[in-house]
Amino acid sequence: MKKIKKAFTLIELLVVISIIGILIGLLLPAVQKVRAAANRLKCQNNLKQIGMGCHNFHDTFMQFPAMFIGPNIMNDLTIPSTNVFYAILPYLELGAIVTNSNNRVLAPIARTTVVQVYRCPTETTTPDGIFDMNWAVGNYGANYQVFGNPDAGDILNNQDGKTKLTSISDGTSNTVLFAERFGKCGKSLLSTPLTPYGSLWAHGNDRCHYKPFFAYGNRAGTQGYSAQGDGPGSLWGPCLGKVGPSSKFQVAPYPYETNCDYALAQTAHTEGMQVSLADGSVRSLTANMSSSTWWMAVTPNTGDLLGRDWDN
């Protein structure tokens, strides 16, 4: 009898263990969904803060910050320089970075600082926020059509668009200011070892493989610009922006080494791209949004009307 009781006790224990295993298996997807939803909300909140920081900058200077202003040589650290993400730091309670880097976005203290509000926890290509070259990545890109100077042509320029809210004639609720970006995205096929591309929040005025922007090209959407790239034969290879319908964002382009396009905006959220709009709001765009509607939302004053899929 004692042996039978022990046998039943062992069987009962195994049953309990099996039930616990099944429950854990059932709970794990739910836990993952909750974690993904929390990360998504964090990324949305970051976009909200970035958008509001941009608006506060506008309230002070009566225009949005420039995509980049400063010397065209990346290693020139003697002249003040700025970009859109650097310019709004004081309005994100991060002005100490600007003060300590002596108004130079390219200064080591700035370009190596991981800014948490520029990081989305869902995007994991750079878990510690540091790129291979010791630069800090950013998971948000600025719309070149708003912050840059698309009407200047395909030349190396200081990209000061001087955009004002009043000049966004297509409507502030219909115009994208910021979108999500991968920290690492694609790679050069010319260098040994292969050099990854990516999005560096404090990058300057060259090598668009690393600039935190998208929609780099003319306002008509017919020509992607290449002036901020190295020529053929360099380790980084030629660089070409994408505009028009071909500029539509990517959703979870994994593996990032081969499927991610540095010229586009990218999101790690499978539900769709999250963007900050010119009215200060944050919106989620579905993956099946048409490429033409996306481009209409990127251009601030071309007089076009958004498609019906904008409201989906």
Buried (B, 14 or more C-beta within 10 A) or exposed (E): EEEEEEEEEEEEEEEEEEEEEEEEEEEEEEEEEEEBEEBBEBBBEBBBBBBBBBBBBBEEEEBBBBBBBBBBEBEEBEEBBBBBBBBBBBBBEBEEBBEEBEBBBBBEBBBBBBBEBBBBBBBBBBEEBBBEEEBBBBBBBBBBBBBBBBEBEBEEBBBBBEBEBEEBEBBBBBBBBBBBBBBBBBBBEBEEEEBBBBBBBBBBBBBBBBBBBBBBBBBEBEBBBBBBBBEEEBEBBBBBBBBBBBBBBBBBBBEBBEEBBBBBBBBBBEBBBBBBBBBBEBBEBEBEBBEBBBBBBBBBBBEBEBBEBBEE
